[in-house]
Amino acid sequence: MTAEPSASLLDRALVEEAAKKSGLLWVRQGDGRDHALWHAWVDGAVVLVGDGGEQPLPPELRDGAEVVVTLRSKDKWGRLVAFAARVESLSPRGEAWQAAVDELKSKRLNALDHEGVAERWATESRVLRLVPQGLSVERPGAMPDSAHTAAPAPTNATTRQPIPKALPRLLFRRK
């Protein structure tokens, strides 16, 4: 057996294990922004549900699109592996769609309509499958030197305000 098939098997195992353990991933198309999404792992691919009252999916996540998926380590929360993937849109109520929805439904713990969530997803949402393509582009021992930091998305929200004048007296008052 050559080194290439075993490297491919180890790479696939790393992607699968990281996807099963982490409930969050980042998706990027080209040089665009990374989008954080919750997901599940089903039949050798990542599955997502979004739009229609669920997590907003980036518009570029369309059938046949090529994306880069980044998964984090469950224990350290740092970037563990990134791989190229092809986006497949699943037809509502098909066999692959049903398998994806069954797994996603078990991960969706705070749905208001847990019994009717599959029907709502069929009519209002998109269920996507991200199929890994080739070897991962980032993995332990082959990580880029850049920090992958990005500026926050523009918003008018703020959390920085002056503290109330009485707060230090309340906090540091001695009994």
N, C-alpha and C positions, 0 to 999 in steps of 0.2 A: 504494500500500500504506500503511495507517495505522500509527501507532506501536504500537498494541496487539498486532497479530499478530507484529511483529518483536520486541517485548519478550517475548512469550510464547515465541517460538522461542529467543531468547537465554537465557531462564530455563531452559527445558528442556535446552538444551545445557550450561549450568552444572551443573545437577543430574546429568545423565548423566556428564559428565566427572569431577565430584567423586566420584560413586559408583564409577566404574571405577577411579579412582586410589587411593582410600582403602579399606583393608581393614577399617575399623572405622567403625561409626556408632552413634548414640544414638537410642533410641526412647522416646517419652513419650506417655502417653495422658492427656488432660486436665491436671490439676495434679499428676499423680503423679510418681514418680521417673524419672530417665533411666536406661535400661538399655543398657550397651555390648554390641554384638553384631558378630560378623564376618559378612560378606555377600558377595554377588556381584551383578552387574547383568546381567539377561537380558531381552531383548524389551521394553525401555521400563519396567522396574520393578526394584526391589531384591528379591532372593530370599534367604531365610534358612533354615537348618535348625537345629532344636534339640530338646531333651528326648531321652530315651532314650539317655543316654550322651554326648550332644553338649552344646553350650552350653545352659544353662537359659533358657527363654523365659518372659517374664512371663505370668501367666495371663490378663491382659487382652488379649493378642494373639490374638484369635479372629476368625473369618470375619465380615466386615462392620464390624469396629471401625474407628474413625477415630483415627489417631495422628499425631504430629509426629516427623519423622525429621530428625536433624541430622547433617550430614557435615562432616568437617574437611578442611583443606588438607593435601595430602601433604607439601609442603615446610616449612610453618610450624607444622603440627599444630594451628592455631587453628580455631575455628568458621568455616566458609566459607559454608554455605547450610543452611537448614532449610525443609522443605516439609511440607504436610499430605498424608497418604496413607491409602488405604483398604486394609485387610488382606484378602487372599484366601487361603483355605486350599486347597492343591493336593491333589487326589486322587492317592493312590499309583498309580504306573505309567501315569498319563495322559500325554498328549503334552506339556502344559505342565510337569507334574511332572518328566518325563524330561529336558526341556531345562534346567530349573533344577538338577536333580541332576547332570547332566553338567558344568555350569559350577562348581557348588559342590564337586564331587569334585576338580576340577582345582585348586581353591584350598585344599583340605584336605590339607596336605602331611604331617601327622604322624599320619594315621589308622593304627591298628594293623592293620586288615583292609581295606586299600585295594581289593582285588578284591571283597570282599563288603559294602562300605560302602553301596551302593545298596539292597541287599536289607535290610540292617539299618535304614536310614532308612525304608524302606517299611513295615516292621513295628513299629518302636519309636519313631520320631521324627515330628516335624511339619515339613513344608516349607511355608513361607509366602511369599507375594508381596505386597510393599508397593507399591501403584500410586499414583504422584503424582497429586494432585488440585489443579488450578488453579495459580496463580502461587505461588512460594515465599514463605514468611512472613518469612524473614530471608535477606539476600543482601548482597554488597558494596554499600555506599551506603545500605543500609536495615537496619542492625543496631541492636538495642536498646542502651541505655546501661548496663543491668545487666550484672554480671559473670558471671551464671549459675553462680556457685559454689554448692556444696551441701555440707552436712555429710556426712561419710562414713557409710556404713551401720553401725548398731550391731554391735559384735563384742567378744568377750573377748580377741582377739589383741592382742599388744603387741610392739613392737620396741624400746622404750626401757628399757634396764637399765643399772645402773652399770657403768662400764668396769672391767676388772680392774686392780688396783693396779700390777701389773708392766708393763702395756702402755706407759705413757709412757717407762719406762726402755728398753724394747725398741725403741720407735720412734725415740727421740731419742738413742740411744747413739752416740757418736762412735767411729770406727775409728782 
